[in-house]
Amino acid sequence: MTVRQLVWQWHWGSGVVVGTVVAMMAVTGMGLALKPFVLSWVDTPPVVAKVTAPLPLATILSVHGISPDQAGASVTRYRSSHAPLRISHQKDAPARWVNPYSSAVMGQESNWGARFEALEAYHRWLGLTGMPRDVVRVIKAVACGWLVGLVITGVWLAWPWSSRRERRAPLAWHRWVGLMASPLMVMMALTGIGLSTESVSPAREATRDLRMPVHTGTQASPEVRAASWGQFEEAQKGVARAFPQWTQVTFRLGPRVSAMVQETRWQRTLVTFDESGHIQRMTPRANWVKWLHTGEWAGQAGAVLALVTAGCVVVLWGTGSWMVWAIWRKKR
């Protein structure tokens, strides 16, 4: 058996098996590529008329019945003086747009945000809820690395002067779609490896930790509420001191308050706090990897390009599986 035959056997054999995982991520990725278009259409934030200085976040949250130790709640503040606050009571419920100057509700998001979050969770964790997430990360990283190998071997096998090929579908589709989309698929796979190896947010870990006491605004005692508000106020002051050029801050509430601070388009930092509300750790996040993976670096054109790339992966898996089945049926 020649080297070319060995490579061909490995390409189609592993492509069908590993390609199933890759195709699953591609299908969900196609849905996520439509996220910016759908949300910009159905969830456009209202414009706030600036009056005076905005109210403290603690006051606004109290008006809406949210305490800083309420697990699953979050509040997002934007630097623009005409932007509303985004307050989420719980993870799966639509968020509200709130006027930062009067604490009045200006509307709420549609259910599309929660639907895309569920789709993103399936895209990131493959629906394997019973497995540890570290194991799922390894599966995704291996699948993405395998995809790079499939692209390289596929380009070598399909190169025009390597051998004569029959010019008919689905072989022609499989061949030319793979050649045209190979650079984008490699970029998607490499950035996917980077995202799959990214550590889980400590805030989400704290929310999932059932051993930690979870207080809500109605169950906590007045002493606990006062201490929680003090920690939350100190956390806000710490973020303002450490990030004077912030553009967007999202506080995730719960037993452990954390904040995701966006400074520039390419830079964001996860901030965790101690029991007194002082900054305990600041973890920079490589936001450029996500922007490359999703195509958001090029705006709407990049999102369309990500959608096309994911569609090419699905086409390659479908045509490759059909050819493998045809070969198996012919041998039978």
Residue, then its C-alpha position, 0 to 999 in steps of 0.5 A: m500500500t502506497v503512502r497516498q493510499l494510507v493517507w486516503q484511508w485515514h482521511w475518509g475513515s477518521g473524517v466520518v467519525v471525527g467529522t460527526v463532532v465537527a459537523m455538530m459544532a458547524v451546524t450550531g455555529m451556523g446558528l450562532a453566526l446569525k446571532p448579531f443579525v437577529l439580535s440587532w433586529v429584535d433587541t435594539p436597546p432604547v436610547v436614554a435621555k441624559v438628565t443628571a448623574p446616574l443613580p447608584l447601582a445598589t439603589i436601582l437593584s434594590v428598586h427591582g428587588i435584586s440583592p448583590d448575593q442573588a445567584g444568577a443575576s447580573v447588571t451591565r453598565y455602559r460608558s455611554s451616557h445615553a445607554p440603558l442598564r441591562i439587568s438580568h434577574q436570572k440566567d434563562a429569563p429575558a433581561r430588562w432595559v432600565n433607565p440609569y437615571s430614574s430606575a424605570v423599566m424601558g422594555q425587555e429583551s426577547n426570548w431570542g437571547a436565551r435561545f442563542e445562549a442555549l445554542e451557544a452552550y450546546h456549541r461549546w459543550l456538545g450537549l454532554t451535560g453528564m461529562p466534566r467540562d474538562v473532558v468536553r474541552v479535550i474532545k473539542a480540542v482534539a476534534c479541531g486539531w483533527l480537522v486541521g489534519l483532515v484539511i491538510t490531507g484533503v488538499w493534498l489528495a485533491w490537488p489537481w496534479s496529484s492524480r486524475r479525478e472524476r469530475r462529478a458530484p458529490l466528489a467534485w463538490h467535496r473536492w472544490v469546496g474543500l480547496m476553496a474553504s481550506p484557509l478559513m477552516v484552518m483558522m476556525a479550527l485553530t481559534g476553536i482550539g484556543l477557545s476550548t482550552e480557555s478556563v471557565s469563568p470563576a463566577r460561573e464556577a461559584t454559581r454552580d458550586l452547590r456547597m456555597p450558601v446562596h442568599t436571595g433578597t427575600q431570604a437574607s437577614p438585614e445584616v447579610r444584606a447590608a454586608s452584601w451591599g457594602q461589598f458590592e459598592e466596594a467592588q464598583k469602586g475597585v473597578a473604577r480605580a483599576f480600569p479608568q478607560w472602561t467601556q462596558v462592565t458586567f457584574r455577575l451577582g451571587p455568593r461571589v461577585s465578579a465583573m467582566v470589564q471591557e476596555t477596548r474591542w480587543q481587550r477584556t478582563l475578568v475581575t474577582f473579589d474577596e469577601s470584603g469586595h476588594i479586587q482579588r484577581m484580574t485575569p486578562r482574556a484574549n478577546w481577539v481569539k473569539w473575534l476571529h473565530t466568530g468573524e466579528w472582527a469584520g462586522q457583518a461581512g465577517a459574520v457572513l464569512a463564518l456562516v459560509t465556512a461552517g456551511c462548507v464544513v457541513v457540505l464536506w462532511g455530508t458529501g464525504s459520508w455519502m462517498v464512504w457509504a457508496i464505497w462500502r455498498k459497492k464492496r458489499 
